[in-house]
């Protein structure tokens, strides 16, 4: 897919949906969990949904 462009819509996740996505992210990339511990805010999780 190198060089392929896809139109997307960004959706910020909230609540249980965000929690589950965050769990998957930090399982795959533990550094994100380390970063979250360094801040007092909840990091946004954004889902990109292909249009059409």
mmCIF entry with sequence, helices, sheets and N, C-alpha, C, O atoms, coordinates in Angstrom:
data_MODEL
# 
_entry.id   MODEL 
# 
_entity.id                         1 
_entity.type                       polymer 
_entity.pdbx_number_of_molecules   1 
# 
_entity_poly.entity_id                      1 
_entity_poly.type                           'polypeptide(L)' 
_entity_poly.nstd_linkage                   no 
_entity_poly.nstd_monomer                   no 
_entity_poly.pdbx_seq_one_letter_code       
;(UNK)(UNK)(UNK)(UNK)(UNK)(UNK)(UNK)(UNK)(UNK)(UNK)(UNK)(UNK)(UNK)(UNK)(UNK)(UNK)
(UNK)(UNK)(UNK)(UNK)(UNK)(UNK)(UNK)(UNK)(UNK)(UNK)(UNK)(UNK)(UNK)(UNK)(UNK)(UNK)
(UNK)(UNK)(UNK)(UNK)(UNK)(UNK)(UNK)(UNK)(UNK)(UNK)(UNK)(UNK)(UNK)(UNK)(UNK)(UNK)
(UNK)(UNK)(UNK)(UNK)
;
_entity_poly.pdbx_seq_one_letter_code_can   XXXXXXXXXXXXXXXXXXXXXXXXXXXXXXXXXXXXXXXXXXXXXXXXXXXX 
_entity_poly.pdbx_strand_id                 A 
# 
loop_
_entity_poly_seq.entity_id 
_entity_poly_seq.num 
_entity_poly_seq.mon_id 
_entity_poly_seq.hetero 
1 1  UNK n 
1 2  UNK n 
1 3  UNK n 
1 4  UNK n 
1 5  UNK n 
1 6  UNK n 
1 7  UNK n 
1 8  UNK n 
1 9  UNK n 
1 10 UNK n 
1 11 UNK n 
1 12 UNK n 
1 13 UNK n 
1 14 UNK n 
1 15 UNK n 
1 16 UNK n 
1 17 UNK n 
1 18 UNK n 
1 19 UNK n 
1 20 UNK n 
1 21 UNK n 
1 22 UNK n 
1 23 UNK n 
1 24 UNK n 
1 25 UNK n 
1 26 UNK n 
1 27 UNK n 
1 28 UNK n 
1 29 UNK n 
1 30 UNK n 
1 31 UNK n 
1 32 UNK n 
1 33 UNK n 
1 34 UNK n 
1 35 UNK n 
1 36 UNK n 
1 37 UNK n 
1 38 UNK n 
1 39 UNK n 
1 40 UNK n 
1 41 UNK n 
1 42 UNK n 
1 43 UNK n 
1 44 UNK n 
1 45 UNK n 
1 46 UNK n 
1 47 UNK n 
1 48 UNK n 
1 49 UNK n 
1 50 UNK n 
1 51 UNK n 
1 52 UNK n 
# 
_struct_asym.id          A 
_struct_asym.entity_id   1 
# 
loop_
_struct_conf.conf_type_id 
_struct_conf.id 
_struct_conf.pdbx_PDB_helix_id 
_struct_conf.beg_label_comp_id 
_struct_conf.beg_label_asym_id 
_struct_conf.beg_label_seq_id 
_struct_conf.pdbx_beg_PDB_ins_code 
_struct_conf.end_label_comp_id 
_struct_conf.end_label_asym_id 
_struct_conf.end_label_seq_id 
_struct_conf.pdbx_end_PDB_ins_code 
_struct_conf.beg_auth_comp_id 
_struct_conf.beg_auth_asym_id 
_struct_conf.beg_auth_seq_id 
_struct_conf.end_auth_comp_id 
_struct_conf.end_auth_asym_id 
_struct_conf.end_auth_seq_id 
_struct_conf.pdbx_PDB_helix_class 
_struct_conf.details 
_struct_conf.pdbx_PDB_helix_length 
HELX_P HELX_P1 AA1 UNK A 15 ? UNK A 28 ? UNK A 15 UNK A 28 1 ? 14 
HELX_P HELX_P2 AA2 UNK A 31 ? UNK A 37 ? UNK A 31 UNK A 37 1 ? 7  
# 
_struct_conf_type.id          HELX_P 
_struct_conf_type.criteria    ? 
_struct_conf_type.reference   ? 
# 
_struct_sheet.id               AA1 
_struct_sheet.type             ? 
_struct_sheet.number_strands   2 
_struct_sheet.details          ? 
# 
_struct_sheet_order.sheet_id     AA1 
_struct_sheet_order.range_id_1   1 
_struct_sheet_order.range_id_2   2 
_struct_sheet_order.offset       ? 
_struct_sheet_order.sense        anti-parallel 
# 
loop_
_struct_sheet_range.sheet_id 
_struct_sheet_range.id 
_struct_sheet_range.beg_label_comp_id 
_struct_sheet_range.beg_label_asym_id 
_struct_sheet_range.beg_label_seq_id 
_struct_sheet_range.pdbx_beg_PDB_ins_code 
_struct_sheet_range.end_label_comp_id 
_struct_sheet_range.end_label_asym_id 
_struct_sheet_range.end_label_seq_id 
_struct_sheet_range.pdbx_end_PDB_ins_code 
_struct_sheet_range.beg_auth_comp_id 
_struct_sheet_range.beg_auth_asym_id 
_struct_sheet_range.beg_auth_seq_id 
_struct_sheet_range.end_auth_comp_id 
_struct_sheet_range.end_auth_asym_id 
_struct_sheet_range.end_auth_seq_id 
AA1 1 UNK A 8  ? UNK A 12 ? UNK A 8  UNK A 12 
AA1 2 UNK A 46 ? UNK A 50 ? UNK A 46 UNK A 50 
# 
loop_
_atom_site.group_PDB 
_atom_site.id 
_atom_site.type_symbol 
_atom_site.label_atom_id 
_atom_site.label_alt_id 
_atom_site.label_comp_id 
_atom_site.label_asym_id 
_atom_site.label_entity_id 
_atom_site.label_seq_id 
_atom_site.pdbx_PDB_ins_code 
_atom_site.Cartn_x 
_atom_site.Cartn_y 
_atom_site.Cartn_z 
_atom_site.occupancy 
_atom_site.B_iso_or_equiv 
_atom_site.pdbx_formal_charge 
_atom_site.auth_seq_id 
_atom_site.auth_comp_id 
_atom_site.auth_asym_id 
_atom_site.auth_atom_id 
_atom_site.pdbx_PDB_model_num 
ATOM 1   N N  . UNK A 1 1  ? 0.806   -1.195 0.000  1.00 0.00 ? 1  UNK A N  1 
ATOM 2   C CA . UNK A 1 1  ? 0.000   0.000  0.000  1.00 0.00 ? 1  UNK A CA 1 
ATOM 3   C C  . UNK A 1 1  ? 0.853   1.265  0.000  1.00 0.00 ? 1  UNK A C  1 
ATOM 4   O O  . UNK A 1 1  ? 0.313   2.358  0.165  1.00 0.00 ? 1  UNK A O  1 
ATOM 5   N N  . UNK A 1 2  ? 2.115   1.156  -0.172 1.00 0.00 ? 2  UNK A N  1 
ATOM 6   C CA . UNK A 1 2  ? 2.991   2.328  -0.183 1.00 0.00 ? 2  UNK A CA 1 
ATOM 7   C C  . UNK A 1 2  ? 2.498   3.333  -1.209 1.00 0.00 ? 2  UNK A C  1 
ATOM 8   O O  . UNK A 1 2  ? 2.236   2.986  -2.361 1.00 0.00 ? 2  UNK A O  1 
ATOM 9   N N  . UNK A 1 3  ? 2.374   4.588  -0.777 1.00 0.00 ? 3  UNK A N  1 
ATOM 10  C CA . UNK A 1 3  ? 1.955   5.632  -1.675 1.00 0.00 ? 3  UNK A CA 1 
ATOM 11  C C  . UNK A 1 3  ? 0.466   5.744  -1.887 1.00 0.00 ? 3  UNK A C  1 
ATOM 12  O O  . UNK A 1 3  ? 0.011   6.661  -2.569 1.00 0.00 ? 3  UNK A O  1 
ATOM 13  N N  . UNK A 1 4  ? -0.302  4.841  -1.325 1.00 0.00 ? 4  UNK A N  1 
ATOM 14  C CA . UNK A 1 4  ? -1.749  4.868  -1.493 1.00 0.00 ? 4  UNK A CA 1 
ATOM 15  C C  . UNK A 1 4  ? -2.356  5.873  -0.521 1.00 0.00 ? 4  UNK A C  1 
ATOM 16  O O  . UNK A 1 4  ? -1.985  5.899  0.652  1.00 0.00 ? 4  UNK A O  1 
ATOM 17  N N  . UNK A 1 5  ? -3.270  6.687  -0.989 1.00 0.00 ? 5  UNK A N  1 
ATOM 18  C CA . UNK A 1 5  ? -3.956  7.647  -0.138 1.00 0.00 ? 5  UNK A CA 1 
ATOM 19  C C  . UNK A 1 5  ? -5.392  7.199  0.054  1.00 0.00 ? 5  UNK A C  1 
ATOM 20  O O  . UNK A 1 5  ? -6.065  6.785  -0.889 1.00 0.00 ? 5  UNK A O  1 
ATOM 21  N N  . UNK A 1 6  ? -5.844  7.290  1.290  1.00 0.00 ? 6  UNK A N  1 
ATOM 22  C CA . UNK A 1 6  ? -7.206  6.886  1.626  1.00 0.00 ? 6  UNK A CA 1 
ATOM 23  C C  . UNK A 1 6  ? -7.849  8.024  2.409  1.00 0.00 ? 6  UNK A C  1 
ATOM 24  O O  . UNK A 1 6  ? -7.269  8.512  3.379  1.00 0.00 ? 6  UNK A O  1 
ATOM 25  N N  . UNK A 1 7  ? -9.016  8.441  2.007  1.00 0.00 ? 7  UNK A N  1 
ATOM 26  C CA . UNK A 1 7  ? -9.754  9.465  2.744  1.00 0.00 ? 7  UNK A CA 1 
ATOM 27  C C  . UNK A 1 7  ? -10.302 8.836  4.022  1.00 0.00 ? 7  UNK A C  1 
ATOM 28  O O  . UNK A 1 7  ? -10.884 7.751  3.992  1.00 0.00 ? 7  UNK A O  1 
ATOM 29  N N  . UNK A 1 8  ? -10.110 9.525  5.141  1.00 0.00 ? 8  UNK A N  1 
ATOM 30  C CA . UNK A 1 8  ? -10.567 9.006  6.429  1.00 0.00 ? 8  UNK A CA 1 
ATOM 31  C C  . UNK A 1 8  ? -11.300 10.081 7.214  1.00 0.00 ? 8  UNK A C  1 
ATOM 32  O O  . UNK A 1 8  ? -11.166 11.276 6.952  1.00 0.00 ? 8  UNK A O  1 
ATOM 33  N N  . UNK A 1 9  ? -12.077 9.619  8.183  1.00 0.00 ? 9  UNK A N  1 
ATOM 34  C CA . UNK A 1 9  ? -12.701 10.483 9.174  1.00 0.00 ? 9  UNK A CA 1 
ATOM 35  C C  . UNK A 1 9  ? -12.109 10.103 10.517 1.00 0.00 ? 9  UNK A C  1 
ATOM 36  O O  . UNK A 1 9  ? -12.002 8.919  10.836 1.00 0.00 ? 9  UNK A O  1 
ATOM 37  N N  . UNK A 1 10 ? -11.721 11.101 11.311 1.00 0.00 ? 10 UNK A N  1 
ATOM 38  C CA . UNK A 1 10 ? -11.156 10.853 12.635 1.00 0.00 ? 10 UNK A CA 1 
ATOM 39  C C  . UNK A 1 10 ? -12.266 10.891 13.679 1.00 0.00 ? 10 UNK A C  1 
ATOM 40  O O  . UNK A 1 10 ? -13.114 11.783 13.669 1.00 0.00 ? 10 UNK A O  1 
ATOM 41  N N  . UNK A 1 11 ? -12.248 9.904  14.583 1.00 0.00 ? 11 UNK A N  1 
ATOM 42  C CA . UNK A 1 11 ? -13.232 9.827  15.663 1.00 0.00 ? 11 UNK A CA 1 
ATOM 43  C C  . UNK A 1 11 ? -12.492 9.627  16.980 1.00 0.00 ? 11 UNK A C  1 
ATOM 44  O O  . UNK A 1 11 ? -11.751 8.656  17.134 1.00 0.00 ? 11 UNK A O  1 
ATOM 45  N N  . UNK A 1 12 ? -12.688 10.540 17.932 1.00 0.00 ? 12 UNK A N  1 
ATOM 46  C CA . UNK A 1 12 ? -12.083 10.350 19.243 1.00 0.00 ? 12 UNK A CA 1 
ATOM 47  C C  . UNK A 1 12 ? -12.927 9.367  20.030 1.00 0.00 ? 12 UNK A C  1 
ATOM 48  O O  . UNK A 1 12 ? -14.151 9.488  20.085 1.00 0.00 ? 12 UNK A O  1 
ATOM 49  N N  . UNK A 1 13 ? -12.263 8.387  20.640 1.00 0.00 ? 13 UNK A N  1 
ATOM 50  C CA . UNK A 1 13 ? -12.956 7.374  21.421 1.00 0.00 ? 13 UNK A CA 1 
ATOM 51  C C  . UNK A 1 13 ? -13.099 7.824  22.871 1.00 0.00 ? 13 UNK A C  1 
ATOM 52  O O  . UNK A 1 13 ? -12.251 8.547  23.394 1.00 0.00 ? 13 UNK A O  1 
ATOM 53  N N  . UNK A 1 14 ? -14.188 7.387  23.518 1.00 0.00 ? 14 UNK A N  1 
ATOM 54  C CA . UNK A 1 14 ? -14.479 7.741  24.906 1.00 0.00 ? 14 UNK A CA 1 
ATOM 55  C C  . UNK A 1 14 ? -14.993 6.510  25.647 1.00 0.00 ? 14 UNK A C  1 
ATOM 56  O O  . UNK A 1 14 ? -15.449 5.545  25.034 1.00 0.00 ? 14 UNK A O  1 
ATOM 57  N N  . UNK A 1 15 ? -14.913 6.562  26.963 1.00 0.00 ? 15 UNK A N  1 
ATOM 58  C CA . UNK A 1 15 ? -15.499 5.529  27.812 1.00 0.00 ? 15 UNK A CA 1 
ATOM 59  C C  . UNK A 1 15 ? -14.888 4.157  27.593 1.00 0.00 ? 15 UNK A C  1 
ATOM 60  O O  . UNK A 1 15 ? -13.693 4.031  27.324 1.00 0.00 ? 15 UNK A O  1 
ATOM 61  N N  . UNK A 1 16 ? -15.724 3.123  27.712 1.00 0.00 ? 16 UNK A N  1 
ATOM 62  C CA . UNK A 1 16 ? -15.230 1.743  27.581 1.00 0.00 ? 16 UNK A CA 1 
ATOM 63  C C  . UNK A 1 16 ? -14.568 1.457  26.236 1.00 0.00 ? 16 UNK A C  1 
ATOM 64  O O  . UNK A 1 16 ? -13.625 0.670  26.162 1.00 0.00 ? 16 UNK A O  1 
ATOM 65  N N  . UNK A 1 17 ? -15.055 2.089  25.184 1.00 0.00 ? 17 UNK A N  1 
ATOM 66  C CA . UNK A 1 17 ? -14.464 1.883  23.856 1.00 0.00 ? 17 UNK A CA 1 
ATOM 67  C C  . UNK A 1 17 ? -13.023 2.414  23.834 1.00 0.00 ? 17 UNK A C  1 
ATOM 68  O O  . UNK A 1 17 ? -12.133 1.779  23.268 1.00 0.00 ? 17 UNK A O  1 
ATOM 69  N N  . UNK A 1 18 ? -12.804 3.568  24.446 1.00 0.00 ? 18 UNK A N  1 
ATOM 70  C CA . UNK A 1 18 ? -11.462 4.127  24.539 1.00 0.00 ? 18 UNK A CA 1 
ATOM 71  C C  . UNK A 1 18 ? -10.585 3.250  25.424 1.00 0.00 ? 18 UNK A C  1 
ATOM 72  O O  . UNK A 1 18 ? -9.426  2.998  25.093 1.00 0.00 ? 18 UNK A O  1 
ATOM 73  N N  . UNK A 1 19 ? -11.128 2.785  26.545 1.00 0.00 ? 19 UNK A N  1 
ATOM 74  C CA . UNK A 1 19 ? -10.365 1.941  27.472 1.00 0.00 ? 19 UNK A CA 1 
ATOM 75  C C  . UNK A 1 19 ? -9.872  0.667  26.796 1.00 0.00 ? 19 UNK A C  1 
ATOM 76  O O  . UNK A 1 19 ? -8.721  0.270  26.983 1.00 0.00 ? 19 UNK A O  1 
ATOM 77  N N  . UNK A 1 20 ? -10.726 0.030  26.020 1.00 0.00 ? 20 UNK A N  1 
ATOM 78  C CA . UNK A 1 20 ? -10.341 -1.206 25.327 1.00 0.00 ? 20 UNK A CA 1 
ATOM 79  C C  . UNK A 1 20 ? -9.287  -0.926 24.261 1.00 0.00 ? 20 UNK A C  1 
ATOM 80  O O  . UNK A 1 20 ? -8.320  -1.676 24.127 1.00 0.00 ? 20 UNK A O  1 
ATOM 81  N N  . UNK A 1 21 ? -9.472  0.146  23.509 1.00 0.00 ? 21 UNK A N  1 
ATOM 82  C CA . UNK A 1 21 ? -8.479  0.500  22.491 1.00 0.00 ? 21 UNK A CA 1 
ATOM 83  C C  . UNK A 1 21 ? -7.151  0.840  23.156 1.00 0.00 ? 21 UNK A C  1 
ATOM 84  O O  . UNK A 1 21 ? -6.095  0.450  22.658 1.00 0.00 ? 21 UNK A O  1 
ATOM 85  N N  . UNK A 1 22 ? -7.190  1.565  24.282 1.00 0.00 ? 22 UNK A N  1 
ATOM 86  C CA . UNK A 1 22 ? -5.955  1.927  24.979 1.00 0.00 ? 22 UNK A CA 1 
ATOM 87  C C  . UNK A 1 22 ? -5.243  0.684  25.488 1.00 0.00 ? 22 UNK A C  1 
ATOM 88  O O  . UNK A 1 22 ? -4.015  0.612  25.433 1.00 0.00 ? 22 UNK A O  1 
ATOM 89  N N  . UNK A 1 23 ? -5.990  -0.293 25.981 1.00 0.00 ? 23 UNK A N  1 
ATOM 90  C CA . UNK A 1 23 ? -5.392  -1.553 26.436 1.00 0.00 ? 23 UNK A CA 1 
ATOM 91  C C  . UNK A 1 23 ? -4.668  -2.238 25.285 1.00 0.00 ? 23 UNK A C  1 
ATOM 92  O O  . UNK A 1 23 ? -3.554  -2.731 25.457 1.00 0.00 ? 23 UNK A O  1 
ATOM 93  N N  . UNK A 1 24 ? -5.290  -2.271 24.122 1.00 0.00 ? 24 UNK A N  1 
ATOM 94  C CA . UNK A 1 24 ? -4.663  -2.891 22.955 1.00 0.00 ? 24 UNK A CA 1 
ATOM 95  C C  . UNK A 1 24 ? -3.405  -2.122 22.530 1.00 0.00 ? 24 UNK A C  1 
ATOM 96  O O  . UNK A 1 24 ? -2.391  -2.723 22.176 1.00 0.00 ? 24 UNK A O  1 
ATOM 97  N N  . UNK A 1 25 ? -3.483  -0.807 22.569 1.00 0.00 ? 25 UNK A N  1 
ATOM 98  C CA . UNK A 1 25 ? -2.334  0.019  22.180 1.00 0.00 ? 25 UNK A CA 1 
ATOM 99  C C  . UNK A 1 25 ? -1.161  -0.225 23.119 1.00 0.00 ? 25 UNK A C  1 
ATOM 100 O O  . UNK A 1 25 ? -0.038  -0.447 22.664 1.00 0.00 ? 25 UNK A O  1 
ATOM 101 N N  . UNK A 1 26 ? -1.414  -0.187 24.436 1.00 0.00 ? 26 UNK A N  1 
ATOM 102 C CA . UNK A 1 26 ? -0.322  -0.329 25.401 1.00 0.00 ? 26 UNK A CA 1 
ATOM 103 C C  . UNK A 1 26 ? 0.212   -1.755 25.461 1.00 0.00 ? 26 UNK A C  1 
ATOM 104 O O  . UNK A 1 26 ? 1.361   -1.960 25.850 1.00 0.00 ? 26 UNK A O  1 
ATOM 105 N N  . UNK A 1 27 ? -0.583  -2.729 25.091 1.00 0.00 ? 27 UNK A N  1 
ATOM 106 C CA . UNK A 1 27 ? -0.090  -4.104 24.991 1.00 0.00 ? 27 UNK A CA 1 
ATOM 107 C C  . UNK A 1 27 ? 0.888   -4.215 23.822 1.00 0.00 ? 27 UNK A C  1 
ATOM 108 O O  . UNK A 1 27 ? 1.938   -4.848 23.938 1.00 0.00 ? 27 UNK A O  1 
ATOM 109 N N  . UNK A 1 28 ? 0.538   -3.599 22.708 1.00 0.00 ? 28 UNK A N  1 
ATOM 110 C CA . UNK A 1 28 ? 1.384   -3.656 21.519 1.00 0.00 ? 28 UNK A CA 1 
ATOM 111 C C  . UNK A 1 28 ? 2.589   -2.721 21.628 1.00 0.00 ? 28 UNK A C  1 
ATOM 112 O O  . UNK A 1 28 ? 3.645   -3.010 21.066 1.00 0.00 ? 28 UNK A O  1 
ATOM 113 N N  . UNK A 1 29 ? 2.443   -1.611 22.341 1.00 0.00 ? 29 UNK A N  1 
ATOM 114 C CA . UNK A 1 29 ? 3.509   -0.597 22.443 1.00 0.00 ? 29 UNK A CA 1 
ATOM 115 C C  . UNK A 1 29 ? 3.568   -0.075 23.876 1.00 0.00 ? 29 UNK A C  1 
ATOM 116 O O  . UNK A 1 29 ? 3.013   0.984  24.167 1.00 0.00 ? 29 UNK A O  1 
ATOM 117 N N  . UNK A 1 30 ? 4.229   -0.802 24.771 1.00 0.00 ? 30 UNK A N  1 
ATOM 118 C CA . UNK A 1 30 ? 4.251   -0.434 26.196 1.00 0.00 ? 30 UNK A CA 1 
ATOM 119 C C  . UNK A 1 30 ? 4.775   0.978  26.484 1.00 0.00 ? 30 UNK A C  1 
ATOM 120 O O  . UNK A 1 30 ? 4.480   1.528  27.544 1.00 0.00 ? 30 UNK A O  1 
ATOM 121 N N  . UNK A 1 31 ? 5.525   1.561  25.589 1.00 0.00 ? 31 UNK A N  1 
ATOM 122 C CA . UNK A 1 31 ? 6.034   2.922  25.821 1.00 0.00 ? 31 UNK A CA 1 
ATOM 123 C C  . UNK A 1 31 ? 4.904   3.942  25.977 1.00 0.00 ? 31 UNK A C  1 
ATOM 124 O O  . UNK A 1 31 ? 5.065   4.944  26.673 1.00 0.00 ? 31 UNK A O  1 
ATOM 125 N N  . UNK A 1 32 ? 3.770   3.692  25.337 1.00 0.00 ? 32 UNK A N  1 
ATOM 126 C CA . UNK A 1 32 ? 2.642   4.606  25.481 1.00 0.00 ? 32 UNK A CA 1 
ATOM 127 C C  . UNK A 1 32 ? 2.146   4.621  26.922 1.00 0.00 ? 32 UNK A C  1 
ATOM 128 O O  . UNK A 1 32 ? 1.779   5.677  27.438 1.00 0.00 ? 32 UNK A O  1 
ATOM 129 N N  . UNK A 1 33 ? 2.131   3.473  27.570 1.00 0.00 ? 33 UNK A N  1 
ATOM 130 C CA . UNK A 1 33 ? 1.717   3.400  28.973 1.00 0.00 ? 33 UNK A CA 1 
ATOM 131 C C  . UNK A 1 33 ? 2.688   4.180  29.847 1.00 0.00 ? 33 UNK A C  1 
ATOM 132 O O  . UNK A 1 33 ? 2.268   4.844  30.794 1.00 0.00 ? 33 UNK A O  1 
ATOM 133 N N  . UNK A 1 34 ? 3.972   4.110  29.544 1.00 0.00 ? 34 UNK A N  1 
ATOM 134 C CA . UNK A 1 34 ? 4.973   4.873  30.295 1.00 0.00 ? 34 UNK A CA 1 
ATOM 135 C C  . UNK A 1 34 ? 4.729   6.374  30.127 1.00 0.00 ? 34 UNK A C  1 
ATOM 136 O O  . UNK A 1 34 ? 4.827   7.135  31.090 1.00 0.00 ? 34 UNK A O  1 
ATOM 137 N N  . UNK A 1 35 ? 4.419   6.787  28.929 1.00 0.00 ? 35 UNK A N  1 
ATOM 138 C CA . UNK A 1 35 ? 4.159   8.200  28.671 1.00 0.00 ? 35 UNK A CA 1 
ATOM 139 C C  . UNK A 1 35 ? 2.932   8.668  29.445 1.00 0.00 ? 35 UNK A C  1 
ATOM 140 O O  . UNK A 1 35 ? 2.931   9.762  30.009 1.00 0.00 ? 35 UNK A O  1 
ATOM 141 N N  . UNK A 1 36 ? 1.894   7.848  29.472 1.00 0.00 ? 36 UNK A N  1 
ATOM 142 C CA . UNK A 1 36 ? 0.668   8.227  30.171 1.00 0.00 ? 36 UNK A CA 1 
ATOM 143 C C  . UNK A 1 36 ? 0.929   8.429  31.665 1.00 0.00 ? 36 UNK A C  1 
ATOM 144 O O  . UNK A 1 36 ? 0.327   9.306  32.285 1.00 0.00 ? 36 UNK A O  1 
ATOM 145 N N  . UNK A 1 37 ? 1.814   7.630  32.238 1.00 0.00 ? 37 UNK A N  1 
ATOM 146 C CA . UNK A 1 37 ? 2.119   7.772  33.665 1.00 0.00 ? 37 UNK A CA 1 
ATOM 147 C C  . UNK A 1 37 ? 2.840   9.085  33.967 1.00 0.00 ? 37 UNK A C  1 
ATOM 148 O O  . UNK A 1 37 ? 2.866   9.519  35.119 1.00 0.00 ? 37 UNK A O  1 
ATOM 149 N N  . UNK A 1 38 ? 3.420   9.719  32.960 1.00 0.00 ? 38 UNK A N  1 
ATOM 150 C CA . UNK A 1 38 ? 4.165   10.970 33.153 1.00 0.00 ? 38 UNK A CA 1 
ATOM 151 C C  . UNK A 1 38 ? 3.280   12.208 33.054 1.00 0.00 ? 38 UNK A C  1 
ATOM 152 O O  . UNK A 1 38 ? 3.761   13.326 33.239 1.00 0.00 ? 38 UNK A O  1 
ATOM 153 N N  . UNK A 1 39 ? 2.022   12.029 32.771 1.00 0.00 ? 39 UNK A N  1 
ATOM 154 C CA . UNK A 1 39 ? 1.122   13.169 32.612 1.00 0.00 ? 39 UNK A CA 1 
ATOM 155 C C  . UNK A 1 39 ? -0.097  12.997 33.507 1.00 0.00 ? 39 UNK A C  1 
ATOM 156 O O  . UNK A 1 39 ? -0.413  11.885 33.930 1.00 0.00 ? 39 UNK A O  1 
ATOM 157 N N  . UNK A 1 40 ? -0.772  14.092 33.792 1.00 0.00 ? 40 UNK A N  1 
ATOM 158 C CA . UNK A 1 40 ? -1.963  14.013 34.635 1.00 0.00 ? 40 UNK A CA 1 
ATOM 159 C C  . UNK A 1 40 ? -3.243  14.075 33.807 1.00 0.00 ? 40 UNK A C  1 
ATOM 160 O O  . UNK A 1 40 ? -4.339  14.201 34.354 1.00 0.00 ? 40 UNK A O  1 
ATOM 161 N N  . UNK A 1 41 ? -3.100  13.987 32.498 1.00 0.00 ? 41 UNK A N  1 
ATOM 162 C CA . UNK A 1 41 ? -4.287  14.032 31.639 1.00 0.00 ? 41 UNK A CA 1 
ATOM 163 C C  . UNK A 1 41 ? -4.487  12.690 30.941 1.00 0.00 ? 41 UNK A C  1 
ATOM 164 O O  . UNK A 1 41 ? -3.558  11.892 30.819 1.00 0.00 ? 41 UNK A O  1 
ATOM 165 N N  . UNK A 1 42 ? -5.703  12.462 30.492 1.00 0.00 ? 42 UNK A N  1 
ATOM 166 C CA . UNK A 1 42 ? -5.979  11.256 29.719 1.00 0.00 ? 42 UNK A CA 1 
ATOM 167 C C  . UNK A 1 42 ? -5.590  11.524 28.271 1.00 0.00 ? 42 UNK A C  1 
ATOM 168 O O  . UNK A 1 42 ? -6.039  12.497 27.666 1.00 0.00 ? 42 UNK A O  1 
ATOM 169 N N  . UNK A 1 43 ? -4.759  10.660 27.727 1.00 0.00 ? 43 UNK A N  1 
ATOM 170 C CA . UNK A 1 43 ? -4.331  10.827 26.341 1.00 0.00 ? 43 UNK A CA 1 
ATOM 171 C C  . UNK A 1 43 ? -5.474  10.446 25.402 1.00 0.00 ? 43 UNK A C  1 
ATOM 172 O O  . UNK A 1 43 ? -6.134  9.427  25.608 1.00 0.00 ? 43 UNK A O  1 
ATOM 173 N N  . UNK A 1 44 ? -5.709  11.254 24.382 1.00 0.00 ? 44 UNK A N  1 
ATOM 174 C CA . UNK A 1 44 ? -6.791  10.927 23.452 1.00 0.00 ? 44 UNK A CA 1 
ATOM 175 C C  . UNK A 1 44 ? -6.436  9.713  22.603 1.00 0.00 ? 44 UNK A C  1 
ATOM 176 O O  . UNK A 1 44 ? -5.275  9.483  22.267 1.00 0.00 ? 44 UNK A O  1 
ATOM 177 N N  . UNK A 1 45 ? -7.460  8.949  22.266 1.00 0.00 ? 45 UNK A N  1 
ATOM 178 C CA . UNK A 1 45 ? -7.318  7.821  21.336 1.00 0.00 ? 45 UNK A CA 1 
ATOM 179 C C  . UNK A 1 45 ? -8.222  8.135  20.151 1.00 0.00 ? 45 UNK A C  1 
ATOM 180 O O  . UNK A 1 45 ? -9.423  8.361  20.305 1.00 0.00 ? 45 UNK A O  1 
ATOM 181 N N  . UNK A 1 46 ? -7.623  8.145  18.975 1.00 0.00 ? 46 UNK A N  1 
ATOM 182 C CA . UNK A 1 46 ? -8.333  8.530  17.762 1.00 0.00 ? 46 UNK A CA 1 
ATOM 183 C C  . UNK A 1 46 ? -8.433  7.334  16.818 1.00 0.00 ? 46 UNK A C  1 
ATOM 184 O O  . UNK A 1 46 ? -7.431  6.679  16.529 1.00 0.00 ? 46 UNK A O  1 
ATOM 185 N N  . UNK A 1 47 ? -9.617  7.059  16.352 1.00 0.00 ? 47 UNK A N  1 
ATOM 186 C CA . UNK A 1 47 ? -9.834  5.998  15.361 1.00 0.00 ? 47 UNK A CA 1 
ATOM 187 C C  . UNK A 1 47 ? -9.974  6.664  14.003 1.00 0.00 ? 47 UNK A C  1 
ATOM 188 O O  . UNK A 1 47 ? -10.707 7.642  13.854 1.00 0.00 ? 47 UNK A O  1 
ATOM 189 N N  . UNK A 1 48 ? -9.270  6.134  13.018 1.00 0.00 ? 48 UNK A N  1 
ATOM 190 C CA . UNK A 1 48 ? -9.403  6.609  11.645 1.00 0.00 ? 48 UNK A CA 1 
ATOM 191 C C  . UNK A 1 48 ? -10.274 5.626  10.878 1.00 0.00 ? 48 UNK A C  1 
ATOM 192 O O  . UNK A 1 48 ? -9.967  4.436  10.806 1.00 0.00 ? 48 UNK A O  1 
ATOM 193 N N  . UNK A 1 49 ? -11.357 6.126  10.309 1.00 0.00 ? 49 UNK A N  1 
ATOM 194 C CA . UNK A 1 49 ? -12.312 5.288  9.588  1.00 0.00 ? 49 UNK A CA 1 
ATOM 195 C C  . UNK A 1 49 ? -12.279 5.686  8.119  1.00 0.00 ? 49 UNK A C  1 
ATOM 196 O O  . UNK A 1 49 ? -12.508 6.844  7.770  1.00 0.00 ? 49 UNK A O  1 
ATOM 197 N N  . UNK A 1 50 ? -11.990 4.707  7.262  1.00 0.00 ? 50 UNK A N  1 
ATOM 198 C CA . UNK A 1 50 ? -11.948 4.971  5.826  1.00 0.00 ? 50 UNK A CA 1 
ATOM 199 C C  . UNK A 1 50 ? -13.325 5.407  5.333  1.00 0.00 ? 50 UNK A C  1 
ATOM 200 O O  . UNK A 1 50 ? -14.344 4.837  5.725  1.00 0.00 ? 50 UNK A O  1 
ATOM 201 N N  . UNK A 1 51 ? -13.346 6.408  4.482  1.00 0.00 ? 51 UNK A N  1 
ATOM 202 C CA . UNK A 1 51 ? -14.615 6.895  3.912  1.00 0.00 ? 51 UNK A CA 1 
ATOM 203 C C  . UNK A 1 51 ? -14.951 6.082  2.670  1.00 0.00 ? 51 UNK A C  1 
ATOM 204 O O  . UNK A 1 51 ? -14.076 5.678  1.905  1.00 0.00 ? 51 UNK A O  1 
ATOM 205 N N  . UNK A 1 52 ? -16.233 5.859  2.500  1.00 0.00 ? 52 UNK A N  1 
ATOM 206 C CA . UNK A 1 52 ? -16.697 5.202  1.281  1.00 0.00 ? 52 UNK A CA 1 
ATOM 207 C C  . UNK A 1 52 ? -16.543 3.784  1.297  1.00 0.00 ? 52 UNK A C  1 
ATOM 208 O O  . UNK A 1 52 ? -16.897 3.114  0.327  1.00 0.00 ? 52 UNK A O  1 
# 
